Amino acid sequence: MAQLTARSNVFVERLWKSVKYEDVYLKAYETVSDARAGISHYIDFYNTRRPHRAHGGHTPDMIYFATLPAAQQAA
């Protein structure tokens, strides 16, 4: 098992910062069910349509699916 370090959480912390500043704070959800639906929609947007500077302007899905072996992509 890999050793956890202070840098281990950097990606999760960055994701949650984006979720808060680009969705939650702007929409101020009134109910938990509204928040769940809205955040779910945002996560889908984040992975499939939002370009990321760290990925050279590509989405996380583009990077992930491009690295899968051809047999897994066809499944």
N, CA, C and O atoms as a GROMACS GRO file, in nm:
protein
  300
    1MET      N    1   0.084  -0.118   0.000
    1MET     CA    2   0.000   0.000   0.000
    1MET      C    3   0.088   0.124   0.000
    1MET      O    4   0.187   0.131   0.073
    2ALA      N    5   0.053   0.221  -0.081
    2ALA     CA    6   0.132   0.343  -0.090
    2ALA      C    7   0.120   0.423   0.039
    2ALA      O    8   0.015   0.426   0.104
    3GLN      N    9   0.228   0.487   0.074
    3GLN     CA   10   0.229   0.569   0.195
    3GLN      C   11   0.155   0.700   0.168
    3GLN      O   12   0.176   0.764   0.065
    4LEU      N   13   0.068   0.738   0.261
    4LEU     CA   14  -0.005   0.863   0.247
    4LEU      C   15   0.084   0.978   0.291
    4LEU      O   16   0.154   0.969   0.392
    5THR      N   17   0.081   1.086   0.215
    5THR     CA   18   0.159   1.204   0.248
    5THR      C   19   0.068   1.325   0.243
    5THR      O   20  -0.050   1.315   0.210
    6ALA      N   21   0.124   1.439   0.276
    6ALA     CA   22   0.048   1.563   0.270
    6ALA      C   23   0.001   1.592   0.127
    6ALA      O   24  -0.101   1.657   0.107
    7ARG      N   25   0.076   1.543   0.029
    7ARG     CA   26   0.039   1.566  -0.111
    7ARG      C   27  -0.070   1.470  -0.159
    7ARG      O   28  -0.125   1.491  -0.267
    8SER      N   29  -0.101   1.368  -0.082
    8SER     CA   30  -0.200   1.268  -0.124
    8SER      C   31  -0.338   1.329  -0.149
    8SER      O   32  -0.411   1.283  -0.236
    9ASN      N   33  -0.372   1.430  -0.073
    9ASN     CA   34  -0.505   1.489  -0.083
    9ASN      C   35  -0.513   1.606  -0.181
    9ASN      O   36  -0.621   1.661  -0.200
   10VAL      N   37  -0.404   1.643  -0.243
   10VAL     CA   38  -0.404   1.763  -0.324
   10VAL      C   39  -0.508   1.759  -0.436
   10VAL      O   40  -0.572   1.860  -0.464
   11PHE      N   41  -0.526   1.644  -0.499
   11PHE     CA   42  -0.621   1.635  -0.610
   11PHE      C   43  -0.766   1.642  -0.562
   11PHE      O   44  -0.849   1.707  -0.624
   12VAL      N   45  -0.794   1.577  -0.451
   12VAL     CA   46  -0.930   1.582  -0.395
   12VAL      C   47  -0.961   1.722  -0.343
   12VAL      O   48  -1.071   1.772  -0.363
   13GLU      N   49  -0.863   1.784  -0.277
   13GLU     CA   50  -0.885   1.920  -0.227
   13GLU      C   51  -0.909   2.016  -0.342
   13GLU      O   52  -0.993   2.106  -0.329
   14ARG      N   53  -0.840   2.001  -0.452
   14ARG     CA   54  -0.859   2.088  -0.568
   14ARG      C   55  -0.997   2.067  -0.630
   14ARG      O   56  -1.063   2.163  -0.669
   15LEU      N   57  -1.040   1.941  -0.637
   15LEU     CA   58  -1.174   1.912  -0.688
   15LEU      C   59  -1.279   1.980  -0.602
   15LEU      O   60  -1.368   2.047  -0.654
   16TRP      N   61  -1.270   1.964  -0.470
   16TRP     CA   62  -1.372   2.022  -0.382
   16TRP      C   63  -1.369   2.174  -0.385
   16TRP      O   64  -1.473   2.238  -0.368
   17LYS      N   65  -1.252   2.234  -0.404
   17LYS     CA   66  -1.247   2.379  -0.419
   17LYS      C   67  -1.325   2.420  -0.544
   17LYS      O   68  -1.403   2.515  -0.540
   18SER      N   69  -1.305   2.349  -0.653
   18SER     CA   70  -1.378   2.379  -0.776
   18SER      C   71  -1.528   2.360  -0.757
   18SER      O   72  -1.607   2.444  -0.799
   19VAL      N   73  -1.568   2.251  -0.692
   19VAL     CA   74  -1.710   2.225  -0.668
   19VAL      C   75  -1.771   2.339  -0.588
   19VAL      O   76  -1.879   2.389  -0.622
   20LYS      N   77  -1.703   2.380  -0.483
   20LYS     CA   78  -1.758   2.487  -0.398
   20LYS      C   79  -1.767   2.621  -0.471
   20LYS      O   80  -1.872   2.685  -0.470
   21TYR      N   81  -1.657   2.663  -0.534
   21TYR     CA   82  -1.654   2.796  -0.595
   21TYR      C   83  -1.727   2.805  -0.728
   21TYR      O   84  -1.778   2.911  -0.763
   22GLU      N   85  -1.733   2.696  -0.804
   22GLU     CA   86  -1.798   2.700  -0.934
   22GLU      C   87  -1.942   2.652  -0.932
   22GLU      O   88  -2.013   2.666  -1.031
   23ASP      N   89  -1.986   2.595  -0.819
   23ASP     CA   90  -2.123   2.543  -0.814
   23ASP      C   91  -2.194   2.580  -0.684
   23ASP      O   92  -2.289   2.658  -0.686
   24VAL      N   93  -2.150   2.525  -0.574
   24VAL     CA   94  -2.224   2.535  -0.448
   24VAL      C   95  -2.243   2.681  -0.404
   24VAL      O   96  -2.355   2.721  -0.373
   25TYR      N   97  -2.137   2.759  -0.401
   25TYR     CA   98  -2.150   2.898  -0.355
   25TYR      C   99  -2.234   2.982  -0.450
   25TYR      O  100  -2.301   3.076  -0.407
   26LEU      N  101  -2.231   2.951  -0.578
   26LEU     CA  102  -2.308   3.028  -0.676
   26LEU      C  103  -2.456   2.995  -0.671
   26LEU      O  104  -2.540   3.081  -0.699
   27LYS      N  105  -2.489   2.871  -0.637
   27LYS     CA  106  -2.628   2.827  -0.643
   27LYS      C  107  -2.698   2.826  -0.508
   27LYS      O  108  -2.821   2.826  -0.503
   28ALA      N  109  -2.624   2.824  -0.399
   28ALA     CA  110  -2.680   2.827  -0.263
   28ALA      C  111  -2.802   2.734  -0.252
   28ALA      O  112  -2.914   2.780  -0.230
   29TYR      N  113  -2.778   2.605  -0.267
   29TYR     CA  114  -2.886   2.507  -0.262
   29TYR      C  115  -2.965   2.518  -0.133
   29TYR      O  116  -2.909   2.540  -0.026
   30GLU      N  117  -3.097   2.501  -0.144
   30GLU     CA  118  -3.184   2.514  -0.028
   30GLU      C  119  -3.211   2.382   0.042
   30GLU      O  120  -3.240   2.381   0.162
   31THR      N  121  -3.201   2.272  -0.030
   31THR     CA  122  -3.226   2.142   0.032
   31THR      C  123  -3.112   2.046  -0.002
   31THR      O  124  -3.037   2.068  -0.097
   32VAL      N  125  -3.102   1.941   0.076
   32VAL     CA  126  -3.000   1.840   0.051
   32VAL      C  127  -3.024   1.773  -0.084
   32VAL      O  128  -2.929   1.747  -0.158
   33SER      N  129  -3.150   1.745  -0.117
   33SER     CA  130  -3.177   1.680  -0.245
   33SER      C  131  -3.141   1.772  -0.362
   33SER      O  132  -3.092   1.724  -0.464
   34ASP      N  133  -3.164   1.903  -0.349
   34ASP     CA  134  -3.122   1.997  -0.453
   34ASP      C  135  -2.970   1.997  -0.466
   34ASP      O  136  -2.916   2.000  -0.577
   35ALA      N  137  -2.900   1.995  -0.353
   35ALA     CA  138  -2.753   1.993  -0.354
   35ALA      C  139  -2.700   1.866  -0.419
   35ALA      O  140  -2.608   1.871  -0.500
   36ARG      N  141  -2.759   1.753  -0.384
   36ARG     CA  142  -2.714   1.626  -0.443
   36ARG      C  143  -2.730   1.627  -0.594
   36ARG      O  144  -2.639   1.590  -0.668
   37ALA      N  145  -2.846   1.671  -0.641
   37ALA     CA  146  -2.872   1.674  -0.785
   37ALA      C  147  -2.779   1.774  -0.854
   37ALA      O  148  -2.722   1.744  -0.959
   38GLY      N  149  -2.764   1.891  -0.796
   38GLY     CA  150  -2.680   1.994  -0.856
   38GLY      C  151  -2.533   1.956  -0.860
   38GLY      O  152  -2.465   1.975  -0.962
   39ILE      N  153  -2.483   1.901  -0.750
   39ILE     CA  154  -2.342   1.861  -0.744
   39ILE      C  155  -2.316   1.744  -0.838
   39ILE      O  156  -2.211   1.737  -0.902
   40SER      N  157  -2.411   1.653  -0.847
   40SER     CA  158  -2.398   1.542  -0.941
   40SER      C  159  -2.387   1.595  -1.084
   40SER      O  160  -2.304   1.548  -1.162
   41HIS      N  161  -2.470   1.691  -1.117
   41HIS     CA  162  -2.465   1.753  -1.250
   41HIS      C  163  -2.330   1.822  -1.271
   41HIS      O  164  -2.272   1.812  -1.379
   42TYR      N  165  -2.281   1.892  -1.170
   42TYR     CA  166  -2.153   1.960  -1.181
   42TYR      C  167  -2.038   1.861  -1.201
   42TYR      O  168  -1.950   1.884  -1.284
   43ILE      N  169  -2.037   1.751  -1.126
   43ILE     CA  170  -1.932   1.650  -1.139
   43ILE      C  171  -1.931   1.593  -1.282
   43ILE      O  172  -1.825   1.571  -1.340
   44ASP      N  173  -2.049   1.569  -1.336
   44ASP     CA  174  -2.058   1.523  -1.476
   44ASP      C  175  -1.996   1.627  -1.569
   44ASP      O  176  -1.918   1.592  -1.658
   45PHE      N  177  -2.030   1.753  -1.550
   45PHE     CA  178  -1.973   1.862  -1.630
   45PHE      C  179  -1.821   1.867  -1.613
   45PHE      O  180  -1.748   1.880  -1.711
   46TYR      N  181  -1.774   1.858  -1.490
   46TYR     CA  182  -1.631   1.865  -1.457
   46TYR      C  183  -1.552   1.757  -1.529
   46TYR      O  184  -1.442   1.782  -1.579
   47ASN      N  185  -1.607   1.637  -1.535
   47ASN     CA  186  -1.537   1.525  -1.597
   47ASN      C  187  -1.550   1.518  -1.748
   47ASN      O  188  -1.459   1.472  -1.816
   48THR      N  189  -1.662   1.564  -1.803
   48THR     CA  190  -1.688   1.542  -1.945
   48THR      C  191  -1.677   1.666  -2.034
   48THR      O  192  -1.649   1.653  -2.153
   49ARG      N  193  -1.699   1.784  -1.978
   49ARG     CA  194  -1.702   1.903  -2.064
   49ARG      C  195  -1.608   2.016  -2.022
   49ARG      O  196  -1.575   2.100  -2.105
   50ARG      N  197  -1.565   2.020  -1.897
   50ARG     CA  198  -1.481   2.130  -1.849
   50ARG      C  199  -1.335   2.103  -1.882
   50ARG      O  200  -1.278   2.005  -1.834
   51PRO      N  201  -1.272   2.189  -1.966
   51PRO     CA  202  -1.131   2.169  -1.997
   51PRO      C  203  -1.045   2.198  -1.874
   51PRO      O  204  -1.077   2.284  -1.793
   52HIS      N  205  -0.935   2.124  -1.861
   52HIS     CA  206  -0.846   2.138  -1.747
   52HIS      C  207  -0.707   2.178  -1.796
   52HIS      O  208  -0.650   2.115  -1.885
   53ARG      N  209  -0.655   2.283  -1.737
   53ARG     CA  210  -0.522   2.332  -1.773
   53ARG      C  211  -0.416   2.223  -1.751
   53ARG      O  212  -0.323   2.210  -1.831
   54ALA      N  213  -0.430   2.148  -1.644
   54ALA     CA  214  -0.333   2.042  -1.613
   54ALA      C  215  -0.332   1.932  -1.718
   54ALA      O  216  -0.235   1.857  -1.730
   55HIS      N  217  -0.440   1.921  -1.795
   55HIS     CA  218  -0.450   1.819  -1.899
   55HIS      C  219  -0.435   1.880  -2.038
   55HIS      O  220  -0.478   1.821  -2.138
   56GLY      N  221  -0.376   1.997  -2.045
   56GLY     CA  222  -0.355   2.061  -2.175
   56GLY      C  223  -0.485   2.102  -2.243
   56GLY      O  224  -0.493   2.101  -2.366
   57GLY      N  225  -0.585   2.136  -2.166
   57GLY     CA  226  -0.713   2.178  -2.223
   57GLY      C  227  -0.809   2.064  -2.251
   57GLY      O  228  -0.918   2.087  -2.305
   58HIS      N  229  -0.771   1.943  -2.214
   58HIS     CA  230  -0.860   1.827  -2.231
   58HIS      C  231  -0.939   1.803  -2.104
   58HIS      O  232  -0.904   1.854  -1.997
   59THR      N  233  -1.045   1.726  -2.116
   59THR     CA  234  -1.125   1.690  -1.999
   59THR      C  235  -1.065   1.566  -1.932
   59THR      O  236  -0.991   1.491  -1.996
   60PRO      N  237  -1.097   1.543  -1.804
   60PRO     CA  238  -1.051   1.420  -1.740
   60PRO      C  239  -1.095   1.294  -1.814
   60PRO      O  240  -1.019   1.198  -1.824
   61ASP      N  241  -1.218   1.293  -1.865
   61ASP     CA  242  -1.266   1.176  -1.940
   61ASP      C  243  -1.181   1.151  -2.064
   61ASP      O  244  -1.150   1.037  -2.096
   62MET      N  245  -1.144   1.257  -2.135
   62MET     CA  246  -1.062   1.241  -2.256
   62MET      C  247  -0.928   1.176  -2.220
   62MET      O  248  -0.882   1.085  -2.289
   63ILE      N  249  -0.868   1.222  -2.113
   63ILE     CA  250  -0.738   1.168  -2.071
   63ILE      C  251  -0.754   1.024  -2.025
   63ILE      O  252  -0.675   0.938  -2.062
   64TYR      N  253  -0.855   0.997  -1.943
   64TYR     CA  254  -0.875   0.863  -1.890
   64TYR      C  255  -0.901   0.762  -2.001
   64TYR      O  256  -0.836   0.658  -2.008
   65PHE      N  257  -0.996   0.792  -2.088
   65PHE     CA  258  -1.033   0.695  -2.192
   65PHE      C  259  -0.924   0.679  -2.297
   65PHE      O  260  -0.916   0.574  -2.361
   66ALA      N  261  -0.841   0.780  -2.316
   66ALA     CA  262  -0.731   0.768  -2.412
   66ALA      C  263  -0.622   0.673  -2.362
   66ALA      O  264  -0.544   0.621  -2.441
   67THR      N  265  -0.617   0.652  -2.231
   67THR     CA  266  -0.512   0.565  -2.174
   67THR      C  267  -0.558   0.421  -2.157
   67THR      O  268  -0.476   0.335  -2.123
   68LEU      N  269  -0.685   0.392  -2.179
   68LEU     CA  270  -0.734   0.254  -2.166
   68LEU      C  271  -0.687   0.170  -2.283
   68LEU      O  272  -0.680   0.219  -2.396
   69PRO      N  273  -0.656   0.045  -2.258
   69PRO     CA  274  -0.626  -0.045  -2.371
   69PRO      C  275  -0.746  -0.056  -2.464
   69PRO      O  276  -0.860  -0.041  -2.419
   70ALA      N  277  -0.724  -0.081  -2.590
   70ALA     CA  278  -0.831  -0.085  -2.690
   70ALA      C  279  -0.942  -0.184  -2.654
   70ALA      O  280  -1.058  -0.157  -2.682
   71ALA      N  281  -0.909  -0.297  -2.594
   71ALA     CA  282  -1.010  -0.397  -2.558
   71ALA      C  283  -1.107  -0.343  -2.453
   71ALA      O  284  -1.226  -0.374  -2.458
   72GLN      N  285  -1.058  -0.264  -2.359
   72GLN     CA  286  -1.146  -0.210  -2.256
   72GLN      C  287  -1.234  -0.100  -2.313
   72GLN      O  288  -1.349  -0.086  -2.270
   73GLN      N  289  -1.184  -0.022  -2.407
   73GLN     CA  290  -1.264   0.084  -2.466
   73GLN      C  291  -1.381   0.028  -2.545
   73GLN      O  292  -1.486   0.091  -2.550
   74ALA      N  293  -1.365  -0.087  -2.607
   74ALA     CA  294  -1.470  -0.147  -2.688
   74ALA      C  295  -1.580  -0.207  -2.602
   74ALA      O  296  -1.693  -0.222  -2.648
   75ALA      N  297  -1.550  -0.240  -2.476
   75ALA     CA  298  -1.647  -0.307  -2.388
   75ALA      C  299  -1.758  -0.216  -2.344
   75ALA      O  300  -1.847  -0.259  -2.270
   0.00000   0.00000   0.00000
